[in-house]
Structure formats: C-alpha cells, structure tokens
Amino acid sequence: MRKIVHVVGTGTIGEPLIGLFTDFRDRLGIDEVTFHKRTPLEFDKARIRHLIDRGAHLAADRERRTAFENLGLRVDYETTEALERATVVMDCTPAGNENKEKHYKRLPAVKGFLAQGSEFGFGKPYARGINEEAFVAGDDRFVQIVSCNTHNITTLIKTICDDDGMYCLEQGNFVCMRRANDVTQLDKFIPAPHVGSHNDPEYGTHHARDAHYLFETLDQNFNVFSSAVKLNTQYMHSIWFRLALTRDSSVQEVVDRLRANPRVALTDKQQANVVFSFGRDHGYYGRILSQTVVVLPTLAVRHAREVYGFCFTPQDGNSLLSSVAAVLWHLEGSWEAVSERLSPLRRWVYQEI
C-alpha cells in the first residue's frame, strides 16, 4: 500500500511541512506528498512552483484549476481526489474543525487526520515527548497538534516536575509574550504591546487550557493558568513561567533536568533576535526543532519550591516536529518506528544555542 501524505494549506506551518516531507520522503518512508492550496495568486507563484519542482503534487478545487494552470502551476489532483487517496491528512489551516465535519468524517479509508493548535476539539491533543503513551493505534484517528507555546509549557512541566510519573507540580503560571506576526505575513503587525483578555475563567488563555487537556490524556489534573500579550516584534514568542512544586528543588537540579532532556535547548543569550538569528542560519526553513529554548541566566528558585524563569518558543519548529511524528505514527503504527524515522531531523533539535 502506498503511503501518501496530504497537507492542506501552505502557510507558516504548511509550507515547511510540505518541504520537509518532500525533502526527506525516502527516509521517512513516504511514497508521495500532495498538498492543497485554495487560492491561485501571482504573489505565491514562485514558492508554490518551488514546492512542485521538489516533488510535491498540487491539488486544487475544480473551479480554480484553470486559474492555477494559467499561472504556470501544474495541478495533479482535484481536492476530493487528493483527500480520498491520502493515507494521512495534515490540515494546517484555521478551518480544521470545519473541514473535519465537512470532509474528513466521510473518509473512512484515511488512517489519520491532524490539525494545528488553534483547532481545539479536533482530536486528542499531542506534543512530541509528552504524551505518546496516551495514543491507541486505530482509535485516535483525529489528533490536535497543540500550539507552539503550549508545546513550550508542557515541556517545562514534563521536564522539571515529572518524578517517574508522579508529578510534583502544585501550580503553574505562564505569561506568553507573543510576536505580533510571522516574518512571512503582511498584516496583523501592531504598533505597541497589546495585552490579552483572560477569556477562560479556569485557565486564562488557551495555552494553559490546552496544556491541561494534554496532560489529562495522562490522567493528570494540573492547576495551570496563562496570560498573553502581543509584542511589536516578528522574532520569537517568549514565556515567563512560575512552577510551584510540592517538594524542595534548586537551580542546579532544574538545570540538570533541562540538560538531560534532548528536546530542550539551553542558552545564555537573553535577546530573542539572537536566538531567532541562530534558527535562521542553522535551522530547517529557519526553524529550531527543539521544544523550548530556556534562558539559563533567568532561572531562579525561591523558597526552595518556586521555580522561575524565561524561555523562548522556537517559532513553529516544535509544532513541525510533533506534526511529522504524529503523521509517522499513523503510517508506522508504533512510536519506536517513529523515533527511527525521525533520525534525519535530529540535527535541528538543538540542546545548546
């Protein structure tokens, strides 16, 4: 049986995923990569042609096929055809839940469907290295790849508070300082910091809410709360965190735990632009694939049980890694096989920046 990965959307997550699946198709055990783009735009022509030239196959809606071809872009499949022949579908649009009801539930032959962080409720939440044991092959067809900041939060909790399955977390507080928009985006930039509302009375913002429900798949019930503020920057998200523990700890223990996690990057750099530049120069599509970048000089432990610090969220790199892992899990059927398949990507999962 051919293994076909179909990516819906060509935005800040979709485009690098299409490139990654295409570049490493053989080593990931994928036979074909297809992708859907909704709107034919002259503005996007060069980057879409580049994806096609690298081996990805464009799918478009029937009524827009001619418009794509008039741009000189070869359309290999119509939308419905691409979905029906896919083995796994990776939805990278803000319409994942809508597409689930409209299309995906009517495709029983597809092994799995994945959507990105904004699509809460799409399926079981997932972050690489956090809750693999919660997934059951054949049952969990629908998966939500949690947001990049939720990846960061859950990795901090897992790394610092997990005592062999017995978590020592009493309470977690997080302030997510978000970049205004991605460097690829032309709108939504802001002139000054924009503080967010606490729309969720229990968790504050969706970052802590999603973290809570992700750990709930492991039968954990954490007291977590998050706030958010958008900053007038295009570099990286930053997070301030406070973890109140049920036992004593120390800065050295926290550092040792962080250093022992191969998916955590540590840095002495305290400026987001310098870390962002490292990703631009050394990452894949400019992305650092680590789950978080913890700033060592900011770590502190107060009264032996309160851990404080700052960390950077590596753009969407952590979401990309989890997306690839979840796709491979649907294709391979075991996390052990996924780890082997992911070996060519480990060069971009840094432990020091």
C-alpha positions in Angstrom: 0.0 0.0 0.0 1.4 3.4 -1.0 1.9 5.9 1.8 0.7 9.3 0.8 0.8 12.4 3.0 -1.6 15.2 2.0 -1.0 18.7 3.5 -3.9 21.2 3.5 -2.6 24.8 3.4 0.6 26.5 2.5 1.1 29.0 5.4 3.7 29.3 8.1 3.3 25.7 9.1 2.0 24.1 5.9 4.8 25.2 3.6 7.7 24.0 5.7 5.9 20.7 6.3 5.4 20.2 2.6 9.1 20.9 2.1 10.2 18.6 4.9 8.0 15.7 3.8 9.3 16.1 0.3 13.0 16.6 1.1 13.0 13.5 3.4 10.4 11.4 1.7 12.6 8.3 1.2 14.0 8.4 4.8 10.6 9.0 6.3 9.1 6.1 4.4 6.7 8.2 2.4 5.8 7.4 -1.2 4.1 10.6 -2.3 3.5 14.1 -0.9 0.4 16.1 -2.1 -0.8 19.5 -0.9 -3.9 21.7 -1.3 -3.8 25.4 -2.0 -7.1 27.2 -2.0 -6.4 30.5 -3.8 -4.3 31.0 -7.0 -2.3 34.1 -6.5 0.5 35.6 -8.6 2.1 36.6 -5.3 2.5 33.0 -4.3 3.5 31.6 -7.6 7.3 31.3 -7.0 7.1 29.4 -3.7 4.4 27.0 -5.0 6.4 26.3 -8.1 9.4 25.6 -5.9 7.4 23.0 -3.9 6.3 21.4 -7.1 9.8 21.3 -8.5 11.0 19.5 -5.4 8.4 16.7 -6.0 5.2 17.7 -4.2 2.0 17.4 -6.1 -0.5 20.3 -6.1 -4.2 19.7 -5.6 -6.8 22.4 -6.2 -10.6 22.9 -6.3 -12.1 22.0 -9.6 -13.4 25.5 -10.3 -9.9 27.0 -9.7 -7.8 24.5 -11.5 -7.6 26.6 -14.7 -6.6 29.7 -12.7 -3.6 27.8 -11.3 -2.6 26.5 -14.7 -2.8 30.0 -16.1 -0.1 30.9 -13.5 2.0 28.1 -14.9 1.4 25.8 -12.0 0.7 22.1 -12.7 -2.3 20.7 -10.9 -2.1 17.0 -10.5 -5.2 16.3 -8.4 -8.6 17.9 -7.6 -9.3 18.5 -4.0 -11.6 15.5 -3.3 -9.4 13.1 -5.3 -6.3 14.1 -3.2 -8.2 13.6 0.1 -9.6 10.2 -0.9 -6.2 8.8 -2.0 -4.3 10.1 1.0 -3.1 7.8 3.8 -2.7 10.7 6.3 -4.1 14.3 6.0 -2.3 17.2 7.8 -4.6 20.2 8.0 -2.6 23.4 8.5 -5.5 25.9 8.1 -7.6 27.7 10.7 -10.6 25.6 9.3 -9.6 22.2 10.6 -12.8 21.6 12.7 -14.9 22.9 9.8 -13.1 20.6 7.4 -13.5 17.7 9.8 -17.3 18.0 9.7 -17.4 18.8 6.0 -14.9 16.3 4.6 -12.8 14.2 6.9 -15.6 12.3 8.7 -16.7 11.0 5.3 -13.3 9.4 4.5 -13.1 6.1 6.4 -10.1 4.8 4.4 -7.8 7.6 5.6 -5.7 6.4 8.5 -5.4 9.7 10.3 -6.2 13.4 10.3 -4.2 16.1 12.1 -4.9 19.8 12.8 -2.9 22.6 14.3 -3.1 24.3 17.7 -6.0 26.7 17.1 -8.4 23.8 16.3 -9.2 22.9 19.9 -11.5 19.8 20.0 -10.4 18.4 16.6 -8.9 15.3 18.3 -6.6 14.1 21.0 -4.0 16.8 21.9 -0.4 15.8 21.2 3.1 17.2 21.7 6.3 15.2 20.9 7.9 13.7 24.0 4.9 14.4 26.3 2.0 12.0 25.8 2.8 9.3 23.3 1.7 6.6 25.7 -1.8 8.0 25.6 -2.4 7.1 21.9 -4.0 3.9 20.8 -3.4 2.8 17.2 -6.7 2.6 15.2 -8.7 4.6 17.8 -7.0 8.0 17.7 -7.6 9.0 14.0 -8.1 12.7 14.8 -5.2 14.5 16.5 -4.7 18.1 17.5 -1.1 19.3 17.4 -1.1 21.8 20.2 0.2 25.3 19.7 3.9 26.2 19.8 3.6 28.0 23.2 1.6 25.0 24.6 4.5 22.8 23.5 6.8 25.0 25.5 4.6 25.0 28.6 4.0 21.2 28.6 7.7 20.6 28.0 8.7 22.7 31.0 6.2 20.9 33.2 7.2 17.4 32.0 10.9 18.1 32.3 11.0 20.0 35.7 8.1 18.3 37.5 7.9 14.7 36.4 9.3 12.4 39.1 8.9 9.0 37.4 5.2 9.6 36.6 4.4 11.3 39.9 4.4 15.0 39.2 5.4 17.5 41.9 3.6 20.4 40.3 1.3 22.3 42.7 0.6 25.2 40.4 1.9 26.6 37.1 1.7 30.2 35.9 2.8 31.4 32.5 2.9 34.7 30.7 3.1 34.2 26.9 4.7 37.2 25.2 3.8 36.6 21.6 5.3 38.0 18.5 2.8 40.1 16.6 3.1 38.2 13.3 5.4 35.9 11.4 8.1 37.5 9.2 6.2 35.9 6.2 3.0 37.7 7.0 2.0 41.2 5.7 -0.8 42.0 8.1 -1.6 42.0 11.9 1.5 43.8 12.9 0.9 46.1 15.9 2.4 49.5 16.9 2.7 48.7 20.6 2.3 45.9 23.2 -1.3 44.6 23.2 -2.4 42.8 26.4 -4.8 39.9 26.0 -8.0 39.1 27.9 -8.5 36.2 30.3 -11.4 34.7 28.3 -11.2 31.3 30.2 -12.1 31.8 33.9 -10.3 28.5 34.8 -7.1 28.7 32.6 -6.9 32.3 31.5 -5.9 31.7 27.8 -5.9 28.7 25.5 -2.2 28.0 26.2 -2.8 26.7 29.8 -6.2 25.2 28.8 -4.6 23.1 26.1 -1.7 22.1 28.3 -4.2 21.0 31.0 -6.2 18.8 28.5 -3.0 17.4 27.0 -1.9 16.2 30.5 -5.4 14.9 31.1 -4.7 12.2 28.5 -2.1 11.0 31.0 -4.7 11.1 33.9 -3.1 14.3 35.3 -5.1 17.2 36.6 -2.9 20.3 36.8 -3.6 23.7 38.2 -2.3 25.9 35.5 -3.1 29.5 34.4 -1.7 31.6 31.5 -1.8 35.1 30.3 -0.9 36.5 26.9 0.4 39.8 25.5 1.4 40.5 21.9 4.6 42.4 21.4 5.5 44.6 18.4 8.2 42.1 17.1 8.4 39.5 14.4 11.1 37.4 16.1 10.0 34.8 18.7 7.5 34.2 21.4 8.8 34.4 24.9 7.4 32.9 28.1 7.8 33.8 31.7 7.0 30.9 34.0 6.5 30.1 37.6 6.2 26.5 38.8 5.2 25.9 42.4 6.4 22.5 43.5 5.3 20.1 46.2 8.9 19.4 47.2 12.2 21.2 47.5 14.4 21.9 44.5 17.3 24.0 43.4 18.6 25.9 40.4 21.2 23.2 39.8 18.6 20.4 39.9 16.4 22.4 37.4 19.4 22.9 35.1 20.3 19.2 35.3 16.8 18.2 34.4 16.6 20.6 31.5 20.0 19.5 30.2 19.0 15.8 30.4 16.1 16.3 28.0 17.4 16.1 24.4 14.4 18.1 23.2 15.3 21.1 25.4 17.7 23.8 24.2 19.6 25.9 26.8 21.1 29.3 26.1 22.9 32.2 27.7 21.5 34.5 25.1 18.9 36.9 26.5 17.8 38.6 23.3 15.1 36.9 21.1 16.7 38.3 17.9 20.0 36.5 18.5 18.2 33.2 19.1 16.0 33.8 16.1 19.1 34.5 14.0 20.6 31.1 15.1 17.5 29.4 13.8 17.7 31.4 10.5 21.3 30.5 10.0 21.3 26.9 11.3 17.7 25.7 11.4 15.5 23.9 8.8 13.4 26.5 7.0 14.9 28.8 9.6 13.2 26.8 12.4 14.8 25.3 15.6 13.0 22.0 16.1 13.6 21.9 19.9 10.6 22.1 22.1 11.8 25.2 24.0 14.9 27.4 24.5 15.4 28.1 28.2 17.5 31.1 29.1 19.9 30.0 31.8 20.6 33.3 33.5 16.9 33.8 34.2 16.4 30.6 36.2 15.7 31.1 39.9 14.3 29.0 42.8 12.6 31.0 45.6 11.8 29.5 49.0 13.1 26.1 47.7 9.8 25.3 45.9 9.1 28.1 43.4 10.9 27.8 40.0 11.0 31.0 37.9 12.5 31.7 34.5 12.2 32.8 30.9 12.3 30.8 27.7 11.8 31.4 24.0 9.4 29.4 21.9 11.2 28.4 18.7 8.7 29.8 16.2 6.6 26.9 14.9 9.6 24.5 15.0 8.3 22.4 17.9 4.9 22.1 16.2 6.6 21.0 13.0 8.4 18.2 14.8 5.3 17.0 16.5 3.3 17.1 13.2 5.9 14.9 11.5 5.9 12.5 14.4 2.1 12.2 14.5 2.0 11.6 10.8 4.6 8.9 11.0 2.8 7.3 13.9 -0.3 6.9 11.7 1.9 5.5 8.9 4.1 3.2 11.0 1.8 2.2 13.9 4.4 2.4 16.7 6.4 5.2 18.4 9.5 3.1 18.3 9.4 3.1 14.5 8.7 6.9 14.6 11.9 7.5 16.6 13.9 5.7 14.0 12.3 7.5 11.1 12.9 10.9 12.7 16.7 10.4 12.9 17.5 12.7 9.9 15.7 15.6 11.7 17.7 15.4 14.9 20.4 17.7 13.6 17.9 20.6 14.1 16.8 19.6 17.6 19.4 21.6 19.5 20.5 21.3 23.1 22.6 24.4 23.1 22.1 27.8 21.4 
